[in-house]
């Protein structure tokens, strides 16, 4: 994922999400190999979540730009 200015918010949200989802595992294992794998897994998950959040946001923005009235219709329901 190419990181652009403004993408920090996606990483911030991704980090918070991954830490929350792994709160039961946050005590690092004593074994160095396990610890490295755990940190690599969390790093990979953070990047994936950031990409997902960015993709969702970009899609929502495109949809709103193509049909600005869509938001008004959703609120009318």
Order of alpha helices (4+ residues) and beta strands (2+ residues): alpha-alpha-alpha
